[in-house]
Each structure stands twice: as structure tokens, then as C-alpha cells.
């Protein structure tokens, strides 16, 4: 199990590096989309907690 997880992590790292090297603008766009998704999720959790308190 640990071996499979390690191999999967290596594959993901290689894919990320390949994407950054071959297409920096696309990589930047993906990072921006990721941060936007995290921000939206945090906002939604905050709204949920606010509604629970009311």
C-alpha cells in the first residue's frame, strides 16, 4: 500500500513539473483556479457556520 502511494505521488509530481515546464501560463491558470476553489470553499463553510449560529 505504501509503495503504491509513493508511486502515485511520484507520478503526480512528474505531471506537475511537466505542466509547469511545457506551459507556464496554463500552470499559472490552474494554480489560480485551485486557490479560487479553496477560497470559495472557505467562504461557503463560513456562510454555513453563520447560518447555524442564527
C-alpha positions, 0 to 999 in steps of 0.5 A: 500500500505504501509503495503504491502511494509513493508511486502515485505521488511520484507520478503526480509530481512528474505531471506537475513539473511537466505542466509547469515546464511545457506551459507556464501560463496554463500552470499559472491558470490552474494554480489560480483556479485551485486557490479560487476553489479553496477560497470559495470553499472557505467562504461557503463553510463560513456562510454555513457556520453563520447560518447555524449560529442564527 
